[in-house]
Amino acid sequence: MTTTTQDGTATATTGEGTATAAPEVRGPLDRFARITPLAPLALIGAGVLAMTAVELLNPRYDLVSETLSRYVHGTAGQLLPASLLAVAAASALLTARLWGTGGRAARAALVVWTAGILVAGLFPADPPGHYHRPSPSELVHGNAAFLAFAALPTAAVLLRRALAARRPRLRPALTALAAASVLTTAALAVFLVDVMDGGPSLGFAGAPTPVGLVERLVLAADLGWLVLALAAGSGRGRTRRA
């Protein structure tokens, strides 16, 4: 027999004893986040498709040395800000869904990531090669993106245990993607500093800088973590036996 207390805790009485499920913590935006459970995944999928399309439509850009942000000036360039806005919307829904999970630092990191991606989508980057005199839009875009890239691995590390508790089978993947996000973001910071400090000087495989390739690895790790976090966030807490 299963009963539910006023605080949302469910208890089940069996012949072996009483099993108590941890109450699900609901945040202030929980109802909004659950209106369309598949919406965040659809938004991330749309964002990935848009990024892929703009990459394929601009073969003249070097994906190793040019960041994806520069593609806004290429063919179908508006697909890029659209993809970032889609990811920002998905991240907002994830933040709402996980509002009661983890501590304040984790929630703050998710908010910074979401806001950073949103602002980066609203303010376009400069065309390729404009390293020495960035425009105001480039400065806003670059700083917002950098804060977002720094915040996501922070959230991934802080939320790893809480999300793994909801979906234990995802623990190895959550750990791997959190580590990948941290390592690739650290590498990206090195190459971004190199690019901003008088132009790129750290070359790789004939390219003046691999900053574009590293940025794509960061995006792959971060978007992969978002998908896993959405999957884990839809799970329930593990059952405790009294």
C-alpha positions in Angstrom: 0.0 0.0 0.0 1.3 3.5 -0.9 0.5 6.7 0.9 1.5 10.2 0.4 2.1 12.7 3.2 1.4 16.5 3.0 5.1 17.2 2.2 5.0 15.1 -0.9 6.8 12.1 0.6 5.5 8.7 -0.7 5.6 5.6 1.5 5.0 2.1 0.4 4.3 -0.7 2.9 5.3 -4.2 1.9 5.9 -7.4 3.6 9.6 -6.5 3.9 9.1 -3.1 5.5 8.3 0.4 4.5 10.0 2.1 1.5 10.1 5.8 1.6 10.8 7.9 -1.5 12.5 11.2 -1.1 10.1 14.1 -1.7 10.7 15.7 -5.1 11.9 19.3 -4.7 9.9 21.7 -6.8 11.2 25.1 -7.7 9.2 28.2 -8.4 9.3 27.6 -12.1 8.7 23.9 -11.9 5.2 24.0 -13.4 6.4 26.1 -16.3 9.3 23.7 -16.9 7.0 20.7 -17.1 4.4 22.1 -19.5 6.2 20.5 -22.5 8.8 18.0 -21.2 10.3 17.4 -24.6 10.6 21.1 -25.5 14.2 21.6 -24.2 15.4 18.5 -26.2 13.7 19.8 -29.3 15.3 23.2 -28.9 18.8 21.7 -28.4 18.2 19.5 -31.5 17.1 22.6 -33.5 20.2 24.5 -32.3 22.5 21.7 -33.3 20.9 21.4 -36.7 21.2 25.1 -37.3 24.9 25.1 -36.3 25.6 22.2 -38.6 23.8 23.8 -41.5 25.7 27.1 -41.2 28.9 25.1 -41.0 28.1 23.2 -44.2 27.0 26.3 -46.0 30.3 28.1 -45.4 33.1 25.8 -46.5 35.3 28.8 -47.1 35.7 29.3 -43.3 38.3 27.2 -41.6 36.6 25.3 -38.7 40.0 24.8 -37.1 41.0 28.4 -36.8 37.7 30.3 -37.0 35.2 30.3 -34.1 31.6 29.4 -35.0 30.6 32.9 -34.0 32.2 34.4 -37.1 29.8 32.5 -39.3 27.2 35.1 -38.6 28.7 37.0 -41.5 28.6 34.1 -43.9 25.9 32.4 -45.9 22.7 31.9 -43.9 24.5 33.6 -41.0 21.3 34.3 -39.1 21.1 30.6 -38.4 23.9 31.0 -35.8 22.1 33.5 -33.5 18.9 31.5 -33.9 20.8 28.4 -32.7 22.2 30.2 -29.7 18.8 31.5 -28.8 17.3 28.0 -29.1 20.0 26.7 -26.7 19.4 29.6 -24.3 15.7 28.8 -24.3 16.4 25.1 -23.6 18.9 26.1 -20.8 16.2 28.3 -19.2 13.8 25.4 -19.1 16.5 23.1 -17.7 17.3 25.8 -15.0 13.7 25.9 -14.1 13.5 22.1 -13.9 16.6 21.8 -11.7 15.9 24.9 -9.5 15.5 22.8 -6.4 18.5 20.6 -7.2 22.0 21.4 -5.9 23.0 24.5 -4.0 22.9 28.2 -4.8 26.2 28.1 -6.6 24.9 25.5 -9.1 21.8 27.5 -9.7 23.8 30.6 -10.2 26.1 28.9 -12.7 23.1 27.7 -14.7 21.7 31.2 -14.7 25.0 32.7 -15.9 25.3 30.1 -18.6 21.7 30.8 -19.9 22.1 34.5 -19.8 25.6 34.4 -21.4 24.3 32.3 -24.3 21.3 34.5 -24.7 23.4 37.7 -24.9 25.9 36.1 -27.2 23.1 35.3 -29.6 21.8 38.8 -29.5 25.1 40.5 -30.1 27.0 39.2 -33.2 30.7 38.7 -33.4 33.0 40.6 -35.8 34.0 39.2 -39.1 37.0 36.8 -39.3 40.4 38.4 -38.8 39.3 41.4 -36.6 41.4 40.7 -33.6 43.1 44.0 -32.8 40.1 46.4 -32.8 37.0 44.6 -31.7 33.7 46.4 -32.1 31.4 47.0 -29.1 29.1 44.1 -30.3 32.2 41.8 -30.4 33.2 42.8 -26.9 29.7 42.1 -25.5 29.5 38.8 -27.5 32.9 37.6 -26.5 32.6 38.4 -22.8 29.1 36.9 -22.6 30.2 33.7 -24.4 33.3 33.4 -22.2 31.2 33.7 -19.0 28.8 31.1 -20.3 31.6 28.7 -21.2 33.1 29.2 -17.7 29.7 28.7 -16.0 28.6 25.5 -17.7 31.4 23.3 -16.4 31.0 24.8 -13.0 27.3 23.7 -13.0 28.2 20.3 -14.4 30.7 19.6 -11.6 28.4 21.0 -8.8 25.3 19.1 -10.1 27.0 15.8 -10.9 26.2 14.0 -7.6 22.6 15.3 -7.4 21.8 14.3 -11.0 23.5 10.9 -10.6 21.4 10.3 -7.6 18.3 10.7 -9.7 19.6 8.6 -12.6 22.4 6.4 -11.3 22.9 4.8 -14.7 23.9 8.2 -16.1 26.7 8.7 -13.5 29.6 7.6 -15.8 28.4 9.8 -18.7 27.7 12.8 -16.4 31.2 12.5 -14.9 32.8 12.1 -18.3 31.1 15.1 -19.9 31.7 17.3 -16.8 35.4 16.4 -17.1 35.4 17.1 -20.9 33.7 20.4 -20.3 36.2 21.5 -17.8 39.3 20.4 -19.8 38.1 21.8 -23.2 37.0 25.1 -21.5 40.5 25.5 -20.0 42.1 24.9 -23.4 39.7 27.3 -25.0 40.7 30.0 -22.5 44.4 29.6 -23.4 43.7 30.0 -27.1 41.3 32.9 -26.6 43.9 34.8 -24.6 46.4 34.0 -27.4 44.0 35.4 -30.0 43.2 38.6 -28.1 46.9 39.2 -27.2 48.0 40.7 -30.5 46.6 37.9 -32.7 47.0 34.2 -32.9 50.4 32.7 -32.4 49.7 29.1 -31.2 49.4 27.3 -34.5 48.3 23.7 -35.1 48.3 21.6 -38.3 49.0 24.5 -40.6 46.3 26.7 -39.0 47.4 29.9 -37.1 45.4 28.8 -34.1 43.1 25.8 -33.2 40.7 28.1 -31.3 37.8 27.2 -33.6 38.3 23.5 -33.2 38.6 23.8 -29.4 35.4 25.9 -29.3 33.5 23.2 -31.2 34.7 20.6 -28.7 33.5 22.8 -25.9 30.1 23.2 -27.5 29.9 19.4 -28.1 30.7 18.7 -24.4 28.4 21.4 -23.1 25.4 20.5 -25.3 25.9 16.8 -24.5 25.8 17.6 -20.8 22.7 19.6 -21.2 20.9 16.6 -22.8 22.1 14.3 -20.0 21.0 16.8 -17.4 17.6 17.0 -18.9 17.3 13.2 -18.9 18.5 13.0 -15.3 16.3 16.0 -14.2 13.2 14.1 -15.3 14.1 11.2 -13.0 12.9 10.7 -9.4 15.1 10.5 -6.3 16.3 7.0 -5.2 14.1 5.0 -2.9 15.1 4.8 0.8 14.1 2.0 3.0 13.0 2.7 6.6 
